[in-house]
Amino acid sequence: MKVGLFIPCYVDQFYPQIGIASLELLQKLGCEVSFPMDQTCCGQPMANSGYAHLTGGCDANFVANFSEFDYIVCPSGSCTLHVKDHLHSKENEAAATHIRNNVYELTEFLTDVLKVESIEGNFPYKVGMHQSCHGQRGLKLSQMSELNAAPFSKPEQLLTKIKGLELVSLSRKDECCGFGGTFCVTEEAVSVKMGQDRIKDHAAHQVDYITGGDMSCLMHLEGILKRQKSNIKVIHIAEILNSI
């Protein structure tokens, strides 16, 4: 299958190792992966700030770059959800529809499309899983704790296959970290307090690492951890799944 790798702006600019890990992981699992060099922002920051009417150029560029692929895979739940829910094209709506129906967050793609049963990874550390809001509530990557329903978590399902990894059970499994995109800029005090509360849960369980599927949330937590001079580190789930 032909897979187009969609890398969010902040990953491309600040955490390129996550894009590399995603590429290597997909290749290990037998995918033919391409990275369209002309891809840019999907338009989510503008849309979330009330300027969705200005994202037409982003939409057109996205369609031009990704319409030829069988699947589009992204190591970010929020960016994936934005494309899945909001991508349209006046010139080629059929292509936009194809993309919306075939864009997947990384762990979603591994579990639902590739149906991965085993991963040859090794990560001998105690890990807490931060489930980002868009991934959980938008893409349904894991069950919401307020529902009286059977629990599941696609990211955790994959993490349990990694040798040496001890996955802790947090007290508040699906609490928001407070990042929220532009929310952390417009409501920085509330955002930081929410992040501090989220870190306390991980710290109480004495984790070595906090992982997740959205580096934007992890970037927010990383900033707080550094200011606290904490020994806890953050790592994107793609890096763990690609570990040897």
RODO-2510 file (C-alpha; in nm, 4 decimals, decimal comma):
residues 244
     n   res          X          Y          Z
     1     m     0,0000     0,0000     0,0000
     2     k     0,1116     0,3560    -0,0730
     3     v     0,1236     0,5698     0,2390
     4     g     0,1670     0,9460     0,2451
     5     l     0,3357     1,0666     0,5638
     6     f     0,1718     1,3843     0,6931
     7     i     0,3940     1,5613     0,9489
     8     p     0,2554     1,8484     1,1611
     9     c     0,4306     2,1859     1,1544
    10     y     0,5607     2,1761     1,5112
    11     v     0,7013     1,8254     1,4613
    12     d     0,8733     1,9325     1,1409
    13     q     1,0214     2,2434     1,3042
    14     f     1,0997     2,1323     1,6595
    15     y     1,0837     1,7515     1,6861
    16     p     1,1948     1,6085     1,3490
    17     q     1,2988     1,2839     1,5178
    18     i     0,9301     1,1977     1,5513
    19     g     0,8787     1,2228     1,1772
    20     i     1,1833     1,0011     1,1248
    21     a     1,0590     0,7479     1,3810
    22     s     0,7159     0,7398     1,2137
    23     l     0,8722     0,6829     0,8720
    24     e     1,1029     0,4061     0,9942
    25     l     0,8242     0,2345     1,1876
    26     l     0,5878     0,2280     0,8902
    27     q     0,8646     0,0977     0,6643
    28     k     0,9470    -0,1792     0,9125
    29     l     0,5832    -0,2831     0,8983
    30     g     0,5930    -0,3171     0,5206
    31     c     0,4452     0,0114     0,4001
    32     e     0,5641     0,2000     0,0931
    33     v     0,5985     0,5452     0,2465
    34     s     0,6472     0,8817     0,0780
    35     f     0,6887     1,2259     0,2303
    36     p     0,5470     1,4962    -0,0007
    37     m     0,8029     1,7752     0,0132
    38     d     0,5526     2,0519    -0,0642
    39     q     0,3234     1,9803     0,2289
    40     t     0,2579     2,2667     0,4701
    41     c     0,0229     2,3406     0,7599
    42     c    -0,3159     2,1671     0,7422
    43     g    -0,4854     2,4875     0,8564
    44     q    -0,5891     2,3737     1,2032
    45     p    -0,4458     2,6747     1,3976
    46     m    -0,6403     2,9200     1,1825
    47     a    -0,9613     2,7175     1,1945
    48     n    -0,9436     2,6771     1,5734
    49     s    -0,8904     3,0517     1,6121
    50     g    -1,2025     3,1423     1,4151
    51     y    -1,0434     3,1925     1,0739
    52     a    -1,1562     2,8796     0,8933
    53     h    -1,2473     3,0963     0,5929
    54     l    -0,8756     3,1617     0,5407
    55     t    -0,7704     2,7964     0,5163
    56     g    -0,8571     2,7471     0,1492
    57     g    -0,4950     2,7615     0,0412
    58     c    -0,4002     2,5018     0,3020
    59     d    -0,6808     2,2738     0,1843
    60     a    -0,5841     2,3064    -0,1816
    61     n    -0,2196     2,2351    -0,1061
    62     f    -0,3095     1,9347     0,1084
    63     v    -0,5241     1,7846    -0,1672
    64     a    -0,2480     1,8445    -0,4229
    65     n     0,0065     1,6658    -0,2047
    66     f    -0,1902     1,3701    -0,0684
    67     s    -0,4654     1,2712    -0,3128
    68     e    -0,2555     0,9998    -0,4822
    69     f    -0,2029     0,7862    -0,1711
    70     d    -0,4021     0,4884    -0,0496
    71     y    -0,3647     0,6120     0,3083
    72     i    -0,2407     0,9276     0,4766
    73     v    -0,0802     0,8726     0,8174
    74     c     0,0002     1,1392     1,0752
    75     p     0,1656     1,1186     1,4211
    76     s    -0,0867     1,3667     1,5630
    77     g    -0,4476     1,3154     1,6620
    78     s    -0,5442     1,6826     1,6445
    79     c    -0,4096     1,7411     1,2929
    80     t    -0,5606     1,4147     1,1732
    81     l    -0,9001     1,5086     1,3139
    82     h    -0,8879     1,8514     1,1518
    83     v    -0,8277     1,7007     0,8077
    84     k    -1,0850     1,4268     0,8613
    85     d    -1,3555     1,6740     0,9655
    86     h    -1,2781     1,9887     0,7675
    87     l    -1,0852     1,9214     0,4451
    88     h    -1,2771     2,0281     0,1323
    89     s    -1,1909     2,1351    -0,2209
    90     k    -1,4003     2,3378    -0,4645
    91     e    -1,1844     2,2135    -0,7516
    92     n    -1,1662     1,8454    -0,6573
    93     e    -1,4058     1,7441    -0,3823
    94     a    -1,3750     1,3760    -0,4797
    95     a    -1,0046     1,3870    -0,3929
    96     a    -1,0770     1,5684    -0,0678
    97     t    -1,3368     1,3067     0,0222
    98     h    -1,0873     1,0279    -0,0500
    99     i    -0,8364     1,1931     0,1830
   100     r    -1,0919     1,2506     0,4616
   101     n    -1,1906     0,8840     0,4459
   102     n    -0,8331     0,7566     0,4451
   103     v    -0,6393     0,9813     0,6827
   104     y    -0,5320     0,8079     1,0034
   105     e    -0,3503     0,8937     1,3217
   106     l    -0,0427     0,6706     1,3557
   107     t    -0,1616     0,4321     1,6298
   108     e    -0,5064     0,4158     1,4712
   109     f    -0,3476     0,3102     1,1432
   110     l    -0,1332     0,0459     1,3121
   111     t    -0,4251    -0,1121     1,4984
   112     d    -0,7166    -0,0652     1,2557
   113     v    -0,5528    -0,0940     0,9128
   114     l    -0,2281    -0,2875     0,9580
   115     k    -0,3746    -0,4824     1,2535
   116     v    -0,0340    -0,5066     1,4187
   117     e    -0,0049    -0,8074     1,6506
   118     s     0,3580    -0,7683     1,7580
   119     i     0,6312    -0,5043     1,7579
   120     e     0,9992    -0,5759     1,8134
   121     g     1,0641    -0,2819     2,0434
   122     n     1,2572    -0,2443     2,3667
   123     f     1,1985     0,0384     2,6134
   124     p     1,2880    -0,0613     2,9727
   125     y     1,1236     0,2301     3,1533
   126     k     0,8158     0,3160     3,3568
   127     v     0,5778     0,5056     3,1286
   128     g     0,2611     0,7079     3,1723
   129     m     0,0298     0,7458     2,8720
   130     h    -0,1202     1,0907     2,8114
   131     q    -0,4285     1,0543     2,5945
   132     s    -0,4884     1,3802     2,4099
   133     c    -0,8428     1,5141     2,3826
   134     h    -0,8719     1,5218     2,0022
   135     g    -0,7471     1,1656     1,9719
   136     q    -0,9729     1,0314     2,2411
   137     r    -1,2915     1,2273     2,1908
   138     g    -1,2617     1,2975     1,8205
   139     l    -1,0909     0,9923     1,6745
   140     k    -1,2072     0,7508     1,9475
   141     l    -0,8547     0,6164     2,0074
   142     s    -0,9524     0,5203     2,3616
   143     q    -1,2634     0,4957     2,5753
   144     m    -1,3805     0,8010     2,7711
   145     s    -1,3818     0,7314     3,1438
   146     e    -1,7170     0,9029     3,2069
   147     l    -1,8968     0,6446     2,9922
   148     n    -2,0304     0,3212     3,1353
   149     a    -1,8642     0,1203     2,8599
   150     a    -1,5869    -0,1322     2,8137
   151     p    -1,2434     0,0322     2,8336
   152     f    -1,0032     0,0232     2,5389
   153     s    -0,6985     0,2159     2,4227
   154     k    -0,5336     0,1704     2,0854
   155     p    -0,2083     0,3426     2,1923
   156     e    -0,1857     0,1381     2,5120
   157     q    -0,2602    -0,1789     2,3169
   158     l     0,0565    -0,1125     2,1168
   159     l     0,2673    -0,0060     2,4152
   160     t     0,1984    -0,3321     2,5969
   161     k     0,3773    -0,5141     2,3139
   162     i     0,7068    -0,3328     2,3796
   163     k     0,9661    -0,5332     2,5692
   164     g     1,0653    -0,3971     2,9104
   165     l     0,8045    -0,1202     2,9168
   166     e     0,6023    -0,0822     3,2374
   167     l     0,2803     0,1031     3,1602
   168     v     0,1282     0,2637     3,4700
   169     s    -0,2425     0,3081     3,5347
   170     l    -0,3045     0,6760     3,6035
   171     s    -0,5617     0,8025     3,8524
   172     r    -0,7242     1,0352     3,5942
   173     k    -0,6573     0,8630     3,2634
   174     d    -0,8181     1,1062     3,0216
   175     e    -0,7723     1,4460     3,1836
   176     c    -0,6790     1,7357     2,9538
   177     c    -0,3244     1,8697     2,9867
   178     g    -0,4360     2,2275     2,9201
   179     f    -0,2497     2,2835     2,5942
   180     g    -0,5491     2,3292     2,3672
   181     g    -0,3605     2,4960     2,0825
   182     t    -0,4183     2,8720     2,1033
   183     f    -0,5843     2,8201     2,4441
   184     c    -0,2381     2,8012     2,6015
   185     v    -0,1697     3,1503     2,4638
   186     t    -0,5011     3,3217     2,5396
   187     e    -0,5522     3,1516     2,8789
   188     e    -0,1947     3,0776     2,9790
   189     a    -0,2509     3,0739     3,3580
   190     v    -0,5319     2,8179     3,3360
   191     s    -0,3368     2,6192     3,0786
   192     v    -0,0285     2,5960     3,2998
   193     k    -0,2307     2,4958     3,6074
   194     m    -0,3999     2,2184     3,4110
   195     g    -0,0608     2,0990     3,2889
   196     q     0,0779     2,0993     3,6421
   197     d    -0,2161     1,8904     3,7608
   198     r    -0,1637     1,6435     3,4767
   199     i     0,2041     1,6092     3,5646
   200     k     0,1240     1,5474     3,9328
   201     d    -0,0663     1,2327     3,8378
   202     h     0,2296     1,0965     3,6411
   203     a     0,4771     1,1989     3,9119
   204     a     0,2693     1,0274     4,1812
   205     h     0,3108     0,7038     3,9852
   206     q     0,6861     0,7645     3,9577
   207     v     0,7084     0,7430     3,5801
   208     d     1,0331     0,7867     3,3899
   209     y     0,8561     0,9055     3,0759
   210     i     0,5250     1,0583     2,9702
   211     t     0,4257     0,9502     2,6219
   212     g     0,1380     1,0336     2,3927
   213     g     0,0277     1,0674     2,0322
   214     d     0,0305     1,4478     2,0127
   215     m     0,3664     1,6195     2,0492
   216     s     0,1841     1,9509     2,0967
   217     c     0,0492     1,8303     2,4323
   218     l     0,3826     1,6733     2,5223
   219     m     0,5601     1,9988     2,4296
   220     h     0,3346     2,1830     2,6751
   221     l     0,4069     1,9298     2,9505
   222     e     0,7777     1,9312     2,8667
   223     g     0,7961     2,3055     2,9259
   224     i     0,6382     2,2696     3,2698
   225     l     0,8625     1,9752     3,3591
   226     k     1,1741     2,1712     3,2681
   227     r     1,0663     2,4674     3,4789
   228     q     1,0056     2,2296     3,7688
   229     k     1,3512     2,0789     3,7089
   230     s     1,1809     1,7385     3,7025
   231     n     1,3617     1,4212     3,5990
   232     i     1,0532     1,3048     3,4083
   233     k     1,0984     1,3159     3,0305
   234     v     0,8472     1,3238     2,7451
   235     i     0,8643     1,1026     2,4382
   236     h     0,6281     1,0586     2,1456
   237     i     0,4761     0,7123     2,1113
   238     a     0,6295     0,6728     1,7642
   239     e     0,9760     0,6885     1,9196
   240     i     0,8891     0,4111     2,1657
   241     l     0,7284     0,1899     1,9028
   242     n     1,0343     0,2394     1,6814
   243     s     1,2796     0,1569     1,9617
   244     i     1,5112    -0,1415     1,9259
***
